[in-house]
Amino acid sequence: MPTLDDIDRQQRWNYYQRLMFMRPVDHDRIVFHPLVRTLLLRQLPPDQEPESDYYQTHTRLKDYFNALTSKQKRSPSQEVVAEQAKSKRHIMPWL
């Protein structure tokens, strides 16, 4: 039986994938249309300085979505993959 979180997730997925400026990549990811992404980047140019608006906004978004995914239940195989990814990031921080 699906939980309320599963139902909410599915409803949000259905809503976002119908938006004209979003495009589903696969059954787990949606991206901005390239034109919208370009326009957003004009407003918030990429900057790797930790004090920049771009860097701070990107970090907040990444932290937010990482927190959401960590709250979702994972299957045992997903736990193994997540642990392997963490160990790779520790060894190879650019991943």
C-alpha positions as CSV (number, residue, x, y, z in Angstrom):
1,M,0.0,0.0,0.0
2,P,1.5,3.4,-1.0
3,T,2.3,5.8,1.8
4,L,1.1,9.4,1.7
5,D,4.7,10.5,0.8
6,D,4.6,8.1,-2.2
7,I,1.3,9.6,-3.3
8,D,2.5,13.1,-2.8
9,R,5.7,12.4,-4.7
10,Q,3.8,10.9,-7.6
11,Q,1.4,13.9,-7.7
12,R,4.3,16.3,-7.7
13,W,6.1,14.3,-10.4
14,N,2.9,14.4,-12.6
15,Y,2.6,18.1,-12.1
16,Y,6.2,19.1,-12.8
17,Q,6.6,16.9,-15.9
18,R,3.6,18.6,-17.5
19,L,5.2,22.1,-17.2
20,M,6.3,23.4,-20.5
21,F,9.7,24.4,-19.2
22,M,10.5,21.1,-17.6
23,R,11.5,17.9,-19.3
24,P,11.6,14.4,-17.8
25,V,15.0,12.7,-18.3
26,D,14.0,9.4,-16.9
27,H,11.5,8.1,-14.3
28,D,13.5,9.7,-11.5
29,R,14.7,13.1,-12.9
30,I,13.3,16.2,-14.5
31,V,15.4,19.0,-15.9
32,F,14.8,22.6,-17.1
33,H,14.3,23.2,-20.8
34,P,17.7,24.3,-22.1
35,L,16.4,27.8,-23.0
36,V,15.0,28.3,-19.5
37,R,18.3,27.1,-18.0
38,T,20.2,29.5,-20.2
39,L,17.9,32.4,-19.1
40,L,18.3,31.4,-15.4
41,L,22.1,31.3,-15.8
42,R,22.1,34.8,-17.2
43,Q,20.4,36.0,-14.0
44,L,22.7,34.0,-11.8
45,P,26.0,33.5,-13.6
46,P,28.2,30.6,-12.5
47,D,30.8,31.5,-10.0
48,Q,32.9,29.1,-7.9
49,E,33.7,31.6,-5.2
50,P,32.0,30.4,-1.9
51,E,30.7,34.0,-1.2
52,S,28.9,34.2,-4.6
53,D,25.1,34.1,-4.9
54,Y,25.4,31.3,-7.5
55,Y,27.6,29.1,-5.2
56,Q,25.4,29.7,-2.2
57,T,22.2,29.1,-4.0
58,H,23.6,25.9,-5.6
59,T,24.8,24.7,-2.2
60,R,21.4,25.3,-0.6
61,L,19.6,23.5,-3.3
62,K,22.0,20.6,-3.3
63,D,21.7,20.3,0.5
64,Y,17.9,20.6,0.3
65,F,17.5,17.8,-2.2
66,N,20.1,15.6,-0.5
67,A,18.1,15.9,2.7
68,L,14.9,15.0,0.8
69,T,16.4,11.9,-0.8
70,S,17.9,10.8,2.5
71,K,14.4,10.9,4.1
72,Q,13.0,8.6,1.4
73,K,13.1,4.9,2.1
74,R,15.9,3.0,0.3
75,S,16.0,-0.6,-0.6
76,P,18.9,-2.6,0.7
77,S,20.5,-2.5,-2.8
78,Q,20.1,1.3,-2.9
79,E,21.8,1.5,0.5
80,V,24.8,-0.4,-0.9
81,V,25.0,1.9,-3.9
82,A,24.8,5.0,-1.7
83,E,27.5,3.7,0.5
84,Q,29.7,2.9,-2.5
85,A,29.1,6.4,-3.9
86,K,30.1,8.0,-0.5
87,S,33.3,6.0,-0.4
88,K,34.1,7.0,-4.0
89,R,33.5,10.7,-3.2
90,H,35.9,10.4,-0.3
91,I,38.6,8.9,-2.5
92,M,37.7,11.0,-5.6
93,P,36.1,14.2,-4.3
94,W,35.3,15.4,-7.9
95,L,32.6,12.8,-8.1
